[in-house]
Amino acid sequence: MRVTDGETMDIVEMVLVGKVNKEIVGLINHCGGKAVGLSGRDGDLVCAEKLKMSKAVAENAPPELIDLGRVGRVTRVNPSVLRGLEQEEFIPVIAPVGVGEDGQAYNINADLVAGAIAGCLRAEKLILLTDVEGVADDQGNLLRSISQKDLEGYIQKGSIQGDVYSGRNRDGNTMKNESEIQKISDQVFLHTYNRYPVTIIEGKGCKLLDEGGREYIDFLSGIAVCSLGHCHEAVTEAICRQASRLVHVSNLYYTRPQVELARLLVEHSFAEKIFFCNSGAEANEAAIKLARKHSQPGRYEILSLVSSFHGRTLATLAATGQPKFHAGFEPLPEGFRHLPFADTAALKGAISEKTCAVLLEPIQGESGVRPLPEEYLRAVRQICDENGLLLIFDEIQTGMGRTGTLFAYEQYGVEPDIMTLAKALGNGLPIGALATKEDIGRAFSPGAHATTFGGNPVAASAGVAVMETLLAPGFLPEVRRKAKYLQENLNALSQKHRALTSGVRGLGLLQGLILTEEGCSLGGKIVTAMLEKGFLINFAGDSALRFAPPLVVTEQEIADMVAVLDAVLRSFTRP
Ligand SMILES: Cc1ncc(COP(=O)(O)O)c(C=O)c1O
């Protein structure tokens, strides 16, 4: 590494960007290629920070810091500029200059920039032409090829000589650590999840970073959880502030954050009373208990829908209308019936003297993003009123701005009697809520229902920051604008790939690209191909690709995801 002071940096930029880059571009174009010259500063392509180096001076003395001036290291690659050029089949020629957060230029070794860009683009191959002779073994012999495994051995023995691109990640760990984590995970956990071979270490906004230094754009938000994006500043600040003050105290005492959050929920919804818990299943469990307790003795039955999803505790599992989740857990608690999707006559026919409530998701998320028609929801409200039944909306996935309004029910003009929330309420901290009217809530008296952690001050502080952000002027209109953009783009994709897709359904930033039978047989593979290209989506309910990006997603990120999905769908289309 050569020290680069400010004046030298100006010269480096002039030579690299103004001269060498232009010469290379000229040569490629002269030979019939379509090259475009770029500096790593263009479009924030290569983000950088000052490289910190130190050297050991004496055995017990602290290492001495070496100031390399404007020599930098790559912190992030922003591939959108390259994706645009790639679509037009241009060859980008990039001068290895990075841009710091302060807008300053940094001089970075070209091989490091090339490695970072190749990694970010998931390049299958990186060909490096260099005048450095190469890597030698301990006898000084030039190594013509090295596998990742051998490389690790050489590094561990300390026998490798010369300069080497070691595949080390940002934290100085090697790739091997990543697979080790995955191996240990398989040893120590019950096998309740089929995980992708990716270990995520960091997130910011819509971006996630794995241990191997690869970047991903998150179009799932931890399944509609991190709706404000990862590590949202206001949420992180609220969590840290509260965690340094008070983490927990029993619900036998008052705490300020949970009161603030409950008040915000009451002020901005139909509800007058709130109960806090820790997850979606717990919120629905509370709703089921409240509905039963509120009803006359003997009225305990809850009607829900086929293909619904309400949670994994025994009662919420019983409410869930998907037999595949029931298998092996029988006998399930009694008092649940599953009715056909959006069938008013079936609902009317199912009501008996035992029925106490109807439980619905306005949009069934888990079974493939299936919105219930507005007329059906209105009819259900009327049927519930006529029969003295409670209407419970499970807004665990659709609530907290996901559909473009604070709660989905607002868009249908149908108010429930009880609403359940979780997921995005804490933007990643575990918190769930039941919201209801005062007269219904009265059925719970002290001791009737409780939970140790419910409304925990740290989780509730995160919830307050979430609510304040969602309620800021312009936030939700912007979500609706971007949702329209996503929907239009997905519709265009669907028109283009008719063999694999048959339409788009959803509301706001919860959208599903419906797959045809052929598409469904490839659903898992499409998701994996997207992951390999750096985008997180999922295949929901064996019927649709689900998109639930953070609400702060940009149009550019949507356009990038759609372009990559277009290419992936094309690659799966039979000629
Ligand atoms: C609509 C709905 N209800 C309930 C749940 C269960 O929530 P949790 O996993 O937090 O228990 C989920 C989770 O996916 C959901 O989407």
The ligand as a MOL file (V3000), in Angstrom:
LIG
                    3D

  0  0  0     0  0            999 V3000
M  V30 BEGIN CTAB
M  V30 COUNTS 16 16 0 0 0
M  V30 BEGIN ATOM
M  V30 1 C -51.3630 -13.5720 9.4970 0
M  V30 2 C -50.4600 -14.1650 10.5290 0
M  V30 3 N -50.9550 -14.4850 11.7370 0
M  V30 4 C -50.1800 -15.0130 12.6960 0
M  V30 5 C -48.8530 -15.2730 12.4850 0
M  V30 6 C -47.9960 -15.8660 13.5690 0
M  V30 7 O -47.1010 -14.9070 14.0340 0
M  V30 8 P -45.8080 -15.3510 14.9000 0
M  V30 9 O -44.9280 -16.1200 13.9800 0
M  V30 10 O -45.2200 -14.0470 15.3590 0
M  V30 11 O -46.3120 -16.1720 16.0270 0
M  V30 12 C -48.3040 -14.9780 11.2380 0
M  V30 13 C -46.9010 -15.2960 10.9460 0
M  V30 14 O -46.4750 -15.4480 9.8350 0
M  V30 15 C -49.1250 -14.4020 10.2320 0
M  V30 16 O -48.6440 -14.0940 9.0280 0
M  V30 END ATOM
M  V30 BEGIN BOND
M  V30 1 1 1 2
M  V30 2 1 2 3
M  V30 3 2 2 15
M  V30 4 2 3 4
M  V30 5 1 4 5
M  V30 6 1 5 6
M  V30 7 2 5 12
M  V30 8 1 6 7
M  V30 9 1 7 8
M  V30 10 2 8 9
M  V30 11 1 8 10
M  V30 12 1 8 11
M  V30 13 1 12 13
M  V30 14 1 12 15
M  V30 15 2 13 14
M  V30 16 1 15 16
M  V30 END BOND
M  V30 END CTAB
M  END
